[in-house]
Amino acid sequence: MTSNTRAVRSKRGPQGGVSGTASQPGDTLRALRTQRGWTLSELSDRTGLPISTLSKVENNRMSLTYDKLTRISRGLEVDIADLFGPAAQSSAPAQVPTGRRSITRANQGFAIETDNYGQYFPAAELRQKRFTPIVAEVRARSLQEFGDLVRHPGEEFALVLEGSLELHTDLYAPARLEVGDSIYFDSNMGHAYIAIGDARCRVLSVCTEPEPPENLRAGFRSATAATSAAANGSRTAPIRRRAAG
């Protein structure tokens, strides 16, 4: 679920559309790049994104869609969640995803506006998620309006919350979905969400996360080992009873 982008903020009520805090990851992106001493050209080489795109993002003149978020996070070797917060968050200790939870209230969370989607990211603060939930208002009404099909690593699940939707891919005929219908697909396929008719179209999309970079995996393993050691150290040794002679 991605598209051409524009930096537009939107606030709508809880009945639909995009709500929450309009996210501007450009400042965080610039800070992370500067911390590493990289030029825009070097970051472009690492992400595969044009220098002009990265410059627009850093200056908050272009919003980041999901595929760009994943490419930039991998290029910077940070978690996607780090792009929604201060740059210092990327150096925070790895979170051990055991017993954690995140509640996102109505009109909270992070919102990103693009030409084709109004995207709302619940649980955006959690790092090392196995999947990314997105509530999106689909705006493109035709493939011509949408533009090129998009693709990103992983798999994707979509459930229509409101309106009518067509999912276009480069391998299958368009699939029409109504409220309550869902589809699960390989998001490496080129794909596009197209709204059908004049009514508002809203979708819950769940995207699996690509394998995190090795430095994040290593941090997670270290944090897990420390937590396990602490838990083992706090256990009371079992009482051994002498067998009756």
C-alpha angles and dihedrals in degrees: 000000000000140000147164109307145221130179102248124147120214133186118189135162126267093263092079149313126060122327136161133062113337104236123223106185091170094094091049092048092052092047093050092048092048092049088058093046092237128150122224087255092057092048089049090055091051097047103031090232121130118258089238091057093049091048091052091049093050090051091048092243093119129041122226117245122203097266091050091047090055094045093049094045091052092045091052092038093233134120119267089241089062090067090061095055142041117309090245089067091072091067094048117118114277114268115236105223096220120123093347127139140177128208117198113194125209112282091018132100130054125311127196122189123209134167092260103030143030100213126198119190116205118197089018092154095063115100127210094023117173090220139013119229117209129183107204138184106215112220109169111097098189141020089249090058093044097051126203119009112255133218139185136176119280135026133298138211122199129189120186110232099175137006129000127305139192119202111207120196135173093242106041140044113262113283116217115212130188131196109306094018118119140189134198118202147159104267091203083080114089106258144170134189112223124188115225120216129355099293123101114271121206128179137187105220123187117194124191115232120243117242106287120243117273094254090058092045090050091049090050092050091050093049091047092050091049092049091048092049092049091049092049092048092054095054117106114239111248117257111249115214121210111239114244111260 
